Amino acid sequence: MSIAGKVISMRQVTISFAQFERLPHLLHLADFTIIRSPNALHFGQMVWEAKLDGNRVGIAWEWTELQPSVVIIMDPMNVRSNIRIQGIDGEVLDSERTLVYLNGVVFSLAWQGHIRAKTMH
């Protein structure tokens, strides 16, 4: 199972917007790098995980190098999580709206530095 698959297999957790705002403080859990060929660019998956009010939550995504030491999310529409966000009106947000918020968390994390440290050319 991929590390992204581990996040998907976690129990779904519904959280409020107030809880969601604390997510940028997630702890780094795991990442791996795959070398395509000698002297080539890298790609892999990144997972951040934390306990939030007693619940285990995680966010996972694939990344790739555009050029040496420049890493990006491979597909912002493919960020995975076990988080469901409950809106102010009490309704759970649909997957598309949740994805927008999850991307906001990913962009607020300092994940690229972890990858650059492991993939120095």
N, C-alpha and C positions, 0 to 999 in steps of 0.2 A: 504494500500500500504506500502511495506517495505521501509526503508530509502534508500536502494539501488535502488528501483524502482523509487523513486523521482528523483534520478540523471539520470536514463535512460529516464525519461519522460521530462527532460529539453530539450530545443531547442539545436540541434547540433551546435557546434561552431568550425569552422575551424581556426586554428592558425598556425603561422610560428614556425620554430625551435627556433628562438630568443624569441618569446613569451613563448614557451614551457619551456625554460630554467628557467623562473621565477616561474614556478609552485611549486617548493618545498617550496615556501613562502605562500602556501595556509593556510587559516584559518580553524581551526577545527570547524565543524558544529554540528555533532550529532553522537552519538554512543549508543548502548544499550547492555546490558548483559543479557543472559538467563542462569539461574541456572538449570542444568540437574536434580539434586537431592541434598539433604543436603550433605555437605562435598565432593561434586563432582567437576569436572572441569567445566569451563564456555565456552561459545561460543557466538558469536553475529556478528553484522555488524558495520562497521566504515565508515563514510563519511567525507570527507574534501571538502570544497567549498570556492570559492573566486570570486571576480570580476576581470576580466582580460581585460583591455582595454574596459571597459563598458559591457562586456559579463559575464554572470553567468556561471561558469564552476564547475564541481564537479567530484570527484573520489570516488568510493565506493568499498568495498570488505568485505568478511566474514573472521572472524578470529576464532581461537580456542586455548584453553590452551593445551599444551602437558603434562605439569605437573604444579603444583601450581606456579604461577608467571612467567611462560614461555609461551608467546603467539606468534603465527605464523599466517601468512595468510593461510586460509583453502585451497584455491586453487588459485595459482598465475595465472592460465589461466582464472579465473573468475573475474578479476578486471573490474569494469564497469565505464564508463564515457560518457559524452556527447561531449568529445573533439575529433576532427579530426585534424591530424597534416599534414601540407603542407610541403612537402620535398623541398630541395634546387632547384630541377628541376621544381617546381611548381605543381607537381602531389601530390594528397592526398595519404598518406600511407595507405596500406591495414590494416585490423583489427589486423592481426597477428603482423605486425611490430609496430603498435601503442601500442599493448599490452606490448611489450618489453619495450618501453619507459615509459608507465604508471607504470609498475612494478619498474622501476628505481626511479620514484617519490615516490612511496609507501615506498621503502626501505630507502629513504633519510629522511622521516618524522619520528618524535619521537612519533609515535602513541602507541607503547606498554606501555609507562608510563601512559597514560591516562587510559588504561584498567586495569593495575595493581593497580592503585589507587582506582578503583571501585570494584575490585574483590579480595581484600586482604583476604586470607584464615584465 
